[in-house]
């Protein structure tokens, strides 16, 4: 429950009601733009901290990929739709008639604005409770991190209490324009796997994917 209900109204009010031909409607004096700015930062802080705590062996690049997946427009719009937010967004009638309340960009802004409103009304605890409820289940989703096989293998090793995978170049042949890399990946208590590709990175990914499949298949 909001102590200051004006904050909630502001968080759900689109600029179409406070600017242009609809600005004479004094019931809506502020739109969500300023709150959206703050909410974006609050969400980013909470998600960043959780990723840092949850994935203790992940490298900065891996954390960044997970972060981007959780704060992208699609994720925010999905949260808004799942909450049934379109029905509560205050927007000009003509925009609502054309589906504006379900516009991903508007839903994204409203969700961030709501996070800011919760933060201002009840402190970081209130904002974090909202984020935990709507974001934590997403961390377990298969596509949450857009993980490549190397990230997946590293996380698998960490869950098993083993050291991070080690990638070794066994051989590289051919001229610069037509190289071929043979890469081996090793993890404690696992049989090393080898892959060959036209780039070192591609061979590493293939070797990691091969090892994951072998472990899944026993």
C-alpha angles and dihedrals in degrees: 000000000000118000089198105043091182088072091057092048090049091049091056099041118104120214091245088079097051101037136048122005094349098052091100088074098099092188087081113048100155134040128208098259098104093042091049089057092054095040092055089059095045092050091047092052095049094045092046093051093048093049090049091052098039100047103043097172099039118118121236092258092053091049089050092054091051091046094051091050092054098047100038120120094253093055093049092046090050090052090051093049093047089053091052089240098154091073091059102042111112106224139150112281094239091053092047090051090055093051097262094143089063095047107127092224092054093044090050092053093046093051091051090046090052090052089053092047090052090048093051093042101043108009131245091312092063093046092047092050089056092047093047091052095051104029109033094072088054093062090072094050114114094237097040095109101025081230123197118216092262092058091046093050092049091051091046090053091048092052089052091051093246133134119267117277117273119219119204128187104227095178143346123192142172135050122304093266093050109032124164121200126199109202131185123199121201131192126176113272092008130106108249116249128212132207136178125213143148093261135037093237094050091049091049091052092048092049091049092049091049092052092048091052091049092052092047090051092049 
